[in-house]
Amino acid sequence: MAIILLFILLAGWDVPLLIKKKQRKDLIVYSLLLLTGITLSILVSFNVHLPNPSKGLETILQPLGSLLKTD
Protein backbone atom coordinates (compact mmCIF):
# COMPACT_ATOMS: atom_id res chain seq x y z
CA MET A 1 0.00 0.00 0.00
CA ALA A 2 2.89 2.35 0.73
CA ILE A 3 4.15 2.00 -2.85
CA ILE A 4 0.78 2.89 -4.31
CA LEU A 5 0.39 5.81 -1.91
CA LEU A 6 3.82 7.15 -2.84
CA PHE A 7 3.04 7.01 -6.55
CA ILE A 8 -0.33 8.69 -5.98
CA LEU A 9 1.42 11.50 -4.10
CA LEU A 10 3.98 11.91 -6.89
CA ALA A 11 1.30 12.00 -9.57
CA GLY A 12 -0.84 14.36 -7.49
CA TRP A 13 2.08 16.77 -7.30
CA ASP A 14 3.25 16.68 -10.93
CA VAL A 15 0.19 15.96 -13.07
CA PRO A 16 -1.78 19.14 -12.23
CA LEU A 17 1.25 21.26 -13.12
CA LEU A 18 1.59 19.52 -16.48
CA ILE A 19 -2.11 19.95 -17.19
CA LYS A 20 -2.01 23.60 -16.15
CA LYS A 21 0.93 24.29 -18.48
CA LYS A 22 -0.82 22.32 -21.27
CA GLN A 23 2.17 20.02 -21.75
CA ARG A 24 0.30 17.09 -23.22
CA LYS A 25 3.31 15.20 -24.61
CA ASP A 26 5.17 15.50 -21.32
CA LEU A 27 2.08 14.29 -19.48
CA ILE A 28 1.86 11.20 -21.69
CA VAL A 29 5.54 10.35 -21.23
CA TYR A 30 5.31 11.02 -17.49
CA SER A 31 2.26 8.78 -17.20
CA LEU A 32 3.92 5.94 -19.09
CA LEU A 33 7.06 6.14 -16.97
CA LEU A 34 5.01 6.37 -13.78
CA LEU A 35 2.93 3.35 -14.80
CA THR A 36 6.08 1.38 -15.63
CA GLY A 37 7.63 2.35 -12.31
CA ILE A 38 4.62 1.38 -10.23
CA THR A 39 4.25 -1.92 -12.08
CA LEU A 40 7.89 -2.86 -11.52
CA SER A 41 7.75 -1.73 -7.89
CA ILE A 42 4.70 -3.85 -7.16
CA LEU A 43 6.23 -6.88 -8.89
CA VAL A 44 9.44 -6.53 -6.88
CA SER A 45 7.46 -6.19 -3.65
CA PHE A 46 5.73 -9.51 -4.43
CA ASN A 47 9.14 -11.16 -5.10
CA VAL A 48 8.40 -11.79 -8.77
CA HIS A 49 11.56 -12.70 -10.67
CA LEU A 50 12.32 -10.02 -13.23
CA PRO A 51 14.93 -10.54 -15.94
CA ASN A 52 18.07 -8.43 -15.79
CA PRO A 53 18.13 -6.09 -18.81
CA SER A 54 21.92 -5.90 -18.81
CA LYS A 55 22.11 -9.65 -19.53
CA GLY A 56 20.01 -9.16 -22.66
CA LEU A 57 22.18 -6.27 -23.81
CA GLU A 58 25.29 -8.33 -23.17
CA THR A 59 23.91 -11.15 -25.32
CA ILE A 60 23.19 -8.74 -28.15
CA LEU A 61 26.37 -6.65 -27.95
CA GLN A 62 28.96 -9.36 -27.22
CA PRO A 63 29.14 -10.62 -30.84
CA LEU A 64 29.42 -7.04 -32.05
CA GLY A 65 32.27 -6.38 -29.63
CA SER A 66 34.20 -9.43 -30.76
CA LEU A 67 33.65 -8.40 -34.38
CA LEU A 68 35.13 -4.95 -33.72
CA LYS A 69 38.03 -6.26 -31.62
CA THR A 70 41.37 -5.55 -33.34
CA ASP A 71 43.77 -7.83 -31.43
C-alpha positions in Angstrom: 0.0 0.0 0.0 2.9 2.3 0.7 4.1 2.0 -2.9 0.8 2.9 -4.3 0.4 5.8 -1.9 3.8 7.2 -2.8 3.0 7.0 -6.6 -0.3 8.7 -6.0 1.4 11.5 -4.1 4.0 11.9 -6.9 1.3 12.0 -9.6 -0.8 14.4 -7.5 2.1 16.8 -7.3 3.3 16.7 -10.9 0.2 16.0 -13.1 -1.8 19.1 -12.2 1.3 21.3 -13.1 1.6 19.5 -16.5 -2.1 19.9 -17.2 -2.0 23.6 -16.1 0.9 24.3 -18.5 -0.8 22.3 -21.3 2.2 20.0 -21.8 0.3 17.1 -23.2 3.3 15.2 -24.6 5.2 15.5 -21.3 2.1 14.3 -19.5 1.9 11.2 -21.7 5.5 10.4 -21.2 5.3 11.0 -17.5 2.3 8.8 -17.2 3.9 5.9 -19.1 7.1 6.1 -17.0 5.0 6.4 -13.8 2.9 3.3 -14.8 6.1 1.4 -15.6 7.6 2.3 -12.3 4.6 1.4 -10.2 4.3 -1.9 -12.1 7.9 -2.9 -11.5 7.8 -1.7 -7.9 4.7 -3.8 -7.2 6.2 -6.9 -8.9 9.4 -6.5 -6.9 7.5 -6.2 -3.6 5.7 -9.5 -4.4 9.1 -11.2 -5.1 8.4 -11.8 -8.8 11.6 -12.7 -10.7 12.3 -10.0 -13.2 14.9 -10.5 -15.9 18.1 -8.4 -15.8 18.1 -6.1 -18.8 21.9 -5.9 -18.8 22.1 -9.6 -19.5 20.0 -9.2 -22.7 22.2 -6.3 -23.8 25.3 -8.3 -23.2 23.9 -11.1 -25.3 23.2 -8.7 -28.2 26.4 -6.6 -27.9 29.0 -9.4 -27.2 29.1 -10.6 -30.8 29.4 -7.0 -32.0 32.3 -6.4 -29.6 34.2 -9.4 -30.8 33.6 -8.4 -34.4 35.1 -4.9 -33.7 38.0 -6.3 -31.6 41.4 -5.6 -33.3 43.8 -7.8 -31.4 
